[in-house]
Amino acid sequence: MWLRISLLAMLLSAGAARGETDGILALGRRVLADNQCNGACHQSHAEDNDPLGLYTRANRKVNDRAALHRQVEHCVSRLGSMIFPEEIDAVAAALDVDYYKLK
């Protein structure tokens, strides 16, 4: 798993094949939308009642890519979503690029 996270991070940060990176991000965003991953579940945990606030709050629990990947895996297992490991990787990558902007 760590190898997959590292390879994905390298692809995204090095700007590897632009089409490949865009495809990974598009897949991640689609999986998020298809599974309503910005909806009621997140809102119930957000202090300000903003579902996207969990991604952008100052005291967020996720501070590196490995922790982000673990959190995505946790959410998938909690919801019982049937998605593939490469889709989990793509979701983590999309969340990182769109919200977390981890180094």
C-alpha positions in Angstrom: 0.0 0.0 0.0 2.8 2.5 0.9 4.4 1.9 -2.4 1.1 2.7 -4.2 0.8 6.0 -2.2 4.4 6.9 -3.0 4.1 6.2 -6.7 0.9 8.2 -6.9 2.4 11.1 -5.0 5.4 11.0 -7.4 3.1 11.0 -10.4 1.1 14.0 -9.2 4.0 16.1 -7.9 6.3 15.4 -10.9 3.6 16.3 -13.3 4.1 12.9 -15.0 2.1 12.1 -18.1 -0.4 14.9 -17.9 -3.2 12.7 -19.3 -2.5 10.0 -16.8 -2.6 12.4 -13.9 -5.8 14.0 -15.2 -7.3 10.5 -15.6 -6.5 9.6 -12.0 -8.0 12.8 -10.7 -11.1 12.5 -12.8 -11.6 8.9 -11.6 -11.2 10.1 -8.0 -13.6 13.0 -8.4 -16.2 10.7 -10.1 -16.0 8.1 -7.3 -16.5 10.9 -4.7 -19.5 12.2 -6.6 -21.0 8.7 -7.3 -20.7 7.8 -3.6 -21.9 11.2 -2.3 -18.7 11.6 -0.3 -19.3 15.3 0.4 -22.7 14.8 1.9 -24.6 14.2 5.1 -22.0 11.9 6.7 -19.3 14.7 6.6 -21.8 17.3 7.6 -22.7 15.4 10.8 -19.0 15.5 11.8 -18.3 19.1 10.9 -18.2 21.7 13.7 -19.5 24.5 11.4 -22.1 22.2 9.7 -20.2 22.6 6.4 -19.5 19.2 4.8 -16.4 20.4 3.1 -15.1 22.0 6.3 -13.5 18.7 7.3 -11.0 19.0 4.5 -10.1 22.6 5.1 -10.3 23.2 8.9 -7.1 24.2 10.7 -7.1 21.3 13.1 -7.8 18.6 10.6 -6.7 15.0 11.5 -5.1 14.3 8.1 -1.7 15.9 7.7 0.1 13.6 5.2 -0.7 11.5 2.2 -0.5 8.2 4.2 -3.0 9.5 6.7 -5.3 10.7 3.9 -5.2 7.3 2.3 -6.0 5.6 5.6 -8.9 7.9 6.2 -10.3 7.2 2.7 -10.0 3.5 3.4 -11.8 4.0 6.7 -14.6 5.9 5.1 -15.0 3.2 2.4 -15.1 0.4 4.9 -17.5 2.3 7.2 -19.9 2.9 4.3 -19.5 -0.5 2.8 -18.7 1.0 -0.6 -17.7 -1.4 -3.2 -14.7 0.3 -4.8 -11.4 -1.0 -6.0 -8.0 -0.2 -4.4 -7.0 1.9 -7.4 -10.2 3.9 -7.0 -9.2 4.5 -3.3 -5.8 5.7 -4.5 -7.6 8.0 -7.0 -10.0 9.4 -4.4 -7.1 10.2 -2.1 -5.2 11.9 -4.9 -8.2 14.0 -5.9 -8.9 15.0 -2.3 -5.2 16.0 -1.9 -5.2 18.1 -5.1 -8.6 19.7 -4.5 -8.5 20.3 -0.8 -5.6 19.1 1.3 -2.7 20.2 -0.8 -0.3 18.1 1.2 3.5 18.4 0.6 
